[in-house]
Amino acid sequence: MKEKPKLIDENGRRIDGRRPDELRPLRMEVGVLKNADGSAYVEYGNTKVIVAVYGPREIHPKHLTLPDRAIIRCRYHMTSFSTTERKSPAPTRREIELSKVIREALEGVIFTELYPRTSIDIFIEVLQADGGTRTAGITAASLALADAGIPMKDLVAGVAVGKIDGVLVLDINEVEDEFGEADLPVAMMPSFKEITLLQMNGVLSEDEFWEALKLAEKGVMEIYKAQKEALLNKYSRVKVEVEE
Amino acid sequence: MSITPTSGRIIPRLRKDTILSLLEKDTRLDGRRLDEYREVIVAPGVIPKAEGSALAKIGSTTAIAGVKVGVGTPFPDTPDEGVLTVNVEFVPLASPTLEPGPPDENAIEIARVIDRCLREIRAVDIGKLVIIPGEKVYIIWLDVYILDHDGNVLDASMLAGMAALLNTKLPKVEIDEKKNVKIVREETTPLPVNHKVVTVSIAKIGSKLIVDPNLDEDDIIDAKITIGISDDGRIVGLQKAGSGVLTYDDLKLAMKYAKENAAKLLKILEEKSNTKVDLDDVLKSYIEGKILKHQVV
């Protein structure tokens, strides 16, 4: 068994040098795939995810159709090389659960009633996993949905807060998740401060929970800013091309 | 792949409208207050052949949990811990909408939420389940079957599962000189349990929060939050479900409701953990429409 490393040093810094309320370096690109109707690539430090959105498009098989709105199909999947030990490409119970909670985290944000009898398909591939893959997946998925031109109430931004060596920290990485006391993934519609995903694995007092949620909101707002920049970036490039 | 459900139970528009208009007056179709749990029955030890078992009813929602104990090798990353595996099955006898087959995303989600609520707080003391460190450990299989689906199956499954663990007798083992391990089912000790854990599920319909949704309510929820609470009052798990959103105010109220109802559920677990009941008696309670008075052994 691996020894538990010291997660917070005497200066209050984390294992990768961050302060407790600091995100990892963010990278976001929108429109990275040719075939998809919308796509995005997001990095939270060493966590790398790519998302494609197809649709609204016709549904096969037809019996899944809803007469009054679009259905959402969502697949969260980890590539076999994304983890230290090879992961079998077959969907695990974890991936099945996460596909569901991610679908639910995005479904309430999309104006599905605008596209009855269609499907909007969201495919999330985790290319490298270093903690926070579901929240990075949601952040990227909402960018890809925006890139596909699908009307939404707001973007959705996600981040995980953890408790490590008794300290609440923002955007936990894999080591902090493995040896920490709690992991609280949160996704929000930043403009409304409404929560679309909330899970918790671990043990927290009620006071710690509220503090953790506040920390998550701080992270969400920073990620939201980066999301808007990423979208602006792509479309200002498009604008320049059109003008030329 | 997770797909927007399209083949669920259809709830008549009239009944949905009634539920919604009653909620506006802070009441519910079955007469409950918004923060009121249904009647709860916990019946431990209903399957004597299992090492531990319990049946739990919340209203007419019924879940039966069984614990089987085996011996196996530990996970490589936890050589000094036994193994606890949680599985939940939605069997077709529980509802006309359920079909046979491997657990779907709903069953998997419930099993994983229960697993998480038990794991980090070490509700079961898996450190005490080692037979030969790194080689042989006890494996505890906790399997929950839903028998009657009338909403809020997560809380019922957790209640049945926890009661079954509290009721579990760990068989002794004999180790020979070749390190072969033999289970001696005749001699037992109680399974080491550190904490009792319950979950309280609170649904959001429109802008109202209701505790312990029944099936009609479950079918029209916007969102749901399940809060796992331990006997020492800590939060041991959270899971939001449904495509609606939750505000901070929703969460504050949900937390209050959860704490109040968790105390009641924990008290029932405490009282019932050493009672003995027969399966037919507790199932009969549905027909009789009343809670049985269990005799304390």
HADDOCK unambig.tbl for C-alpha pairs under 7 A between the chains (distance, minus, plus):
assign (segid A and resid 1 and name CA) (segid B and resid 77 and name CA) 4.96 0.50 0.50
assign (segid A and resid 1 and name CA) (segid B and resid 78 and name CA) 6.22 0.50 0.50
assign (segid A and resid 64 and name CA) (segid B and resid 6 and name CA) 6.05 0.50 0.50
assign (segid A and resid 66 and name CA) (segid B and resid 6 and name CA) 6.86 0.50 0.50
assign (segid A and resid 71 and name CA) (segid B and resid 4 and name CA) 5.38 0.50 0.50
assign (segid A and resid 72 and name CA) (segid B and resid 3 and name CA) 5.86 0.50 0.50
assign (segid A and resid 72 and name CA) (segid B and resid 4 and name CA) 5.49 0.50 0.50
assign (segid A and resid 73 and name CA) (segid B and resid 1 and name CA) 6.52 0.50 0.50
assign (segid A and resid 73 and name CA) (segid B and resid 2 and name CA) 5.55 0.50 0.50
assign (segid A and resid 73 and name CA) (segid B and resid 3 and name CA) 4.44 0.50 0.50
assign (segid A and resid 73 and name CA) (segid B and resid 4 and name CA) 6.57 0.50 0.50
assign (segid A and resid 74 and name CA) (segid B and resid 1 and name CA) 5.56 0.50 0.50
assign (segid A and resid 74 and name CA) (segid B and resid 2 and name CA) 5.15 0.50 0.50
assign (segid A and resid 74 and name CA) (segid B and resid 3 and name CA) 6.52 0.50 0.50
assign (segid A and resid 75 and name CA) (segid B and resid 1 and name CA) 4.55 0.50 0.50
assign (segid A and resid 75 and name CA) (segid B and resid 2 and name CA) 6.24 0.50 0.50
assign (segid A and resid 93 and name CA) (segid B and resid 108 and name CA) 6.44 0.50 0.50
assign (segid A and resid 96 and name CA) (segid B and resid 1 and name CA) 6.98 0.50 0.50
assign (segid A and resid 96 and name CA) (segid B and resid 105 and name CA) 5.94 0.50 0.50
assign (segid A and resid 97 and name CA) (segid B and resid 105 and name CA) 5.89 0.50 0.50
assign (segid A and resid 97 and name CA) (segid B and resid 108 and name CA) 6.53 0.50 0.50
assign (segid A and resid 97 and name CA) (segid B and resid 109 and name CA) 5.33 0.50 0.50
assign (segid A and resid 99 and name CA) (segid B and resid 1 and name CA) 6.40 0.50 0.50
assign (segid A and resid 99 and name CA) (segid B and resid 2 and name CA) 5.50 0.50 0.50
assign (segid A and resid 100 and name CA) (segid B and resid 2 and name CA) 5.19 0.50 0.50
assign (segid A and resid 100 and name CA) (segid B and resid 105 and name CA) 6.85 0.50 0.50
assign (segid A and resid 101 and name CA) (segid B and resid 241 and name CA) 6.71 0.50 0.50
assign (segid A and resid 103 and name CA) (segid B and resid 2 and name CA) 6.80 0.50 0.50
assign (segid A and resid 104 and name CA) (segid B and resid 241 and name CA) 6.98 0.50 0.50
assign (segid A and resid 104 and name CA) (segid B and resid 242 and name CA) 5.64 0.50 0.50
assign (segid A and resid 104 and name CA) (segid B and resid 243 and name CA) 4.22 0.50 0.50
assign (segid A and resid 105 and name CA) (segid B and resid 243 and name CA) 6.00 0.50 0.50
assign (segid A and resid 107 and name CA) (segid B and resid 243 and name CA) 5.59 0.50 0.50
assign (segid A and resid 108 and name CA) (segid B and resid 243 and name CA) 4.80 0.50 0.50
assign (segid A and resid 108 and name CA) (segid B and resid 244 and name CA) 5.35 0.50 0.50
assign (segid A and resid 194 and name CA) (segid B and resid 245 and name CA) 5.88 0.50 0.50
assign (segid A and resid 194 and name CA) (segid B and resid 246 and name CA) 5.68 0.50 0.50
assign (segid A and resid 194 and name CA) (segid B and resid 247 and name CA) 4.98 0.50 0.50
assign (segid A and resid 195 and name CA) (segid B and resid 245 and name CA) 5.32 0.50 0.50
assign (segid A and resid 195 and name CA) (segid B and resid 246 and name CA) 4.97 0.50 0.50
assign (segid A and resid 195 and name CA) (segid B and resid 247 and name CA) 6.10 0.50 0.50
assign (segid A and resid 196 and name CA) (segid B and resid 244 and name CA) 6.83 0.50 0.50
assign (segid A and resid 196 and name CA) (segid B and resid 245 and name CA) 4.92 0.50 0.50
assign (segid A and resid 196 and name CA) (segid B and resid 246 and name CA) 6.70 0.50 0.50
assign (segid A and resid 197 and name CA) (segid B and resid 240 and name CA) 6.18 0.50 0.50
assign (segid A and resid 198 and name CA) (segid B and resid 238 and name CA) 6.98 0.50 0.50
assign (segid A and resid 198 and name CA) (segid B and resid 239 and name CA) 5.91 0.50 0.50
assign (segid A and resid 198 and name CA) (segid B and resid 240 and name CA) 5.23 0.50 0.50
assign (segid A and resid 199 and name CA) (segid B and resid 238 and name CA) 4.85 0.50 0.50
assign (segid A and resid 199 and name CA) (segid B and resid 239 and name CA) 4.42 0.50 0.50
assign (segid A and resid 199 and name CA) (segid B and resid 240 and name CA) 6.23 0.50 0.50
assign (segid A and resid 200 and name CA) (segid B and resid 237 and name CA) 5.02 0.50 0.50
assign (segid A and resid 200 and name CA) (segid B and resid 238 and name CA) 4.62 0.50 0.50
assign (segid A and resid 200 and name CA) (segid B and resid 239 and name CA) 6.58 0.50 0.50
assign (segid A and resid 201 and name CA) (segid B and resid 116 and name CA) 5.87 0.50 0.50
assign (segid A and resid 201 and name CA) (segid B and resid 237 and name CA) 5.41 0.50 0.50
assign (segid A and resid 202 and name CA) (segid B and resid 120 and name CA) 5.01 0.50 0.50
assign (segid A and resid 202 and name CA) (segid B and resid 121 and name CA) 6.94 0.50 0.50
assign (segid A and resid 202 and name CA) (segid B and resid 236 and name CA) 5.63 0.50 0.50
assign (segid A and resid 202 and name CA) (segid B and resid 237 and name CA) 6.33 0.50 0.50
assign (segid A and resid 203 and name CA) (segid B and resid 120 and name CA) 6.56 0.50 0.50
assign (segid A and resid 203 and name CA) (segid B and resid 121 and name CA) 6.29 0.50 0.50
assign (segid A and resid 203 and name CA) (segid B and resid 234 and name CA) 6.69 0.50 0.50
assign (segid A and resid 203 and name CA) (segid B and resid 235 and name CA) 5.72 0.50 0.50
assign (segid A and resid 203 and name CA) (segid B and resid 236 and name CA) 4.53 0.50 0.50
assign (segid A and resid 204 and name CA) (segid B and resid 234 and name CA) 6.01 0.50 0.50
assign (segid A and resid 204 and name CA) (segid B and resid 235 and name CA) 5.26 0.50 0.50
assign (segid A and resid 204 and name CA) (segid B and resid 236 and name CA) 6.57 0.50 0.50
assign (segid A and resid 205 and name CA) (segid B and resid 234 and name CA) 4.99 0.50 0.50
assign (segid A and resid 205 and name CA) (segid B and resid 235 and name CA) 5.86 0.50 0.50
assign (segid A and resid 206 and name CA) (segid B and resid 234 and name CA) 6.84 0.50 0.50
assign (segid A and resid 206 and name CA) (segid B and resid 235 and name CA) 6.58 0.50 0.50
